[in-house]
Amino acid sequence: MGPDYKAAGPGRNRTRIRPQPPEHGKLKRPAIVPRKGWRFNDAMAAAALLDPSKFRDPVLTARGERRAHVVPTALETLWFNTGTLCNVTCENCYIESSPRNDRLVYLTAADVALYLDEIERERLGTREIGFTGGEPFMNPEMPAMMAAALERGYRVLVLTNAMRPMMRRTDALTALQREHGARLTMRVSLDHHTKGGHEAMRGPRSWAPALKGIGWLVTNGFTLHIASRQPPDESEAEARAHFARLFAEIGAPVDARDPRTLVLFPEMDARLDVPEITEQCWGILKRDPASVMCATSRMVVKRKGAARPSVVACTLLPYDKPFDLGPSLAGALRRPVALNHPHCARFCVLGGASCSA
Ligand code: SF4
């Protein structure tokens, strides 16, 4: 039996993982305080807090081994973070988007054009432009930014919750779809295959507007992908089977078996313990560093109060200073990235996830 999402209730108070002070020099497990009716799988209940000696040094791990690095090989995908404001506040949002978080302010179409110019000037060979937020359609210049990328011939991937902010832009979106539809993909976040599971993450009354937005995208011929979280109480095969049933029910032409069209992200919690990734890990895990997201992509962000945007290593670490690689793409592509964050280990190397289409 899985989690009872209805009993768990909506939003941020669904569970609390309360760090406890270390005792007798030992790392303690977090005290997991479920609300009535909430059930955890064993792995979650057994999770320990991150050892504070880990992820300190970009060169060496806590055990003194050489930390893994990723050398950029190309800029296949350039992401733009359009700003962290969002119309909803989701449980455990990795970027903490909300109606109040403007730590990353709105990019403008002029900002985007400068980076597209740099791609061309430096012949970076980029094929795909991604837009993420926050909710990208909160940004008033979102249709202009999409148009700038599409008109220059890029494939464009937009991450959206398909709710009201997107539905306010249907005229502009219809025009872009008509003109450039073959190169445009809309990836909609649906946090669970049930209304209860989705609303436990995204808040009450978030399911019907998302399905309405998905319905509009399908009816108007957009290429649709779905992004979700891997439910902790299901295997990946079970989750995909549940999504397949949902897609059939709502008439969404999405192949739930295809990890590209239904992306299931592992849960990201930087407070929980995870092994550090050493140079030896590539061979042991049979992973090619070139397959990790920061080998082939970067993201442009604009911090509140900053004079101009900067380029960060990836979509997952927009706030962490060591992952800020400066204002230019060319400069950002000269710098290897030290895998010095729990997300590098859990999400990219051990979880094997990618944010691209
Ligand atoms: S989180 Fe992943 S993509 Fe980002 S820097 Fe770490 S390994 Fe690279």
Boltz pocket constraint, residues with backbone or C-beta under 6 A from the ligand:
constraints:
  - pocket:
      binder: B
      contacts: [[A, 70], [A, 292], [A, 293], [A, 294], [A, 295], [A, 313], [A, 314], [A, 315], [A, 316], [A, 317], [A, 323], [A, 337], [A, 338], [A, 339], [A, 340], [A, 341], [A, 343], [A, 344], [A, 345], [A, 347], [A, 348], [A, 349]]
      max_distance: 6.0
